[in-house]
Amino acid sequence: MVCRLELFVYTPIAVVWYHAENNNLWYRDFMAILLSTIHMTGNAFYCFVEAFEGFPNVPVDWPPKFDTRDKILKFWGIFVGANLVWVVIPMWLLWRSWTNQRRMLKQNKRD
C-alpha cells in the first residue's frame, strides 16, 4: 500500500513541485508546503511505529544500550541521522515557502 502511494501520489506531486520550482511558477510554494508536510508526516509515522514496536528494522537493543561503537553508530548514524534529512530539508522548504507567502501577502496589502 505504501509503495503504491509513493509511486502514484507522492512522485507526481514531487515532479509537479520540481517543475514549479525550476520555472518559478505561482503555485511552487503551495506544492512545497504540501510535499514537505507529506514527507514529515510519513517520517513521524515511521519513527513512532519503529519506537513503539521496539525498532525491529534497526539493529539495536530495546531499550537502546550505547555500550559499543557499533550500537551507537547504528542508532544515531543510521536511524537518527538518516531520518533527520527527511525532517530538516522539509522544514527548510516550509519555512522558505511560508516567508515567501507572508512577503507576497504584505506586498498585496500595500497595493
JORA-V240726 format. One record per residue. RES is the residue in one letter. OMEGA is omega as a letter, one per 40 degrees, with the letter a starting at -180 (* if undefined). Layout:
BEGIN
res/omega
RES/OMEGA
RES/OMEGA
END
This chain:
BEGIN
res/omega
M/a
V/i
C/i
R/i
L/i
E/a
L/a
F/i
V/a
Y/a
T/i
P/i
I/i
A/i
V/i
V/i
W/a
Y/i
H/i
A/a
E/a
N/a
N/i
N/a
L/a
W/a
Y/a
R/i
D/i
F/a
M/i
A/i
I/i
L/a
L/i
S/i
T/i
I/a
H/a
M/i
T/i
G/i
N/i
A/i
F/a
Y/a
C/a
F/i
V/i
E/a
A/a
F/a
E/i
G/i
F/i
P/a
N/i
V/a
P/i
V/i
D/i
W/e
P/a
P/i
K/a
F/a
D/i
T/i
R/a
D/i
K/i
I/a
L/a
K/a
F/a
W/a
G/a
I/a
F/a
V/a
G/a
A/i
N/i
L/i
V/a
W/i
V/a
V/a
I/i
P/i
M/i
W/i
L/i
L/i
W/a
R/i
S/i
W/i
T/i
N/a
Q/i
R/i
R/i
M/i
L/i
K/i
Q/i
N/i
K/i
R/a
D/*
END
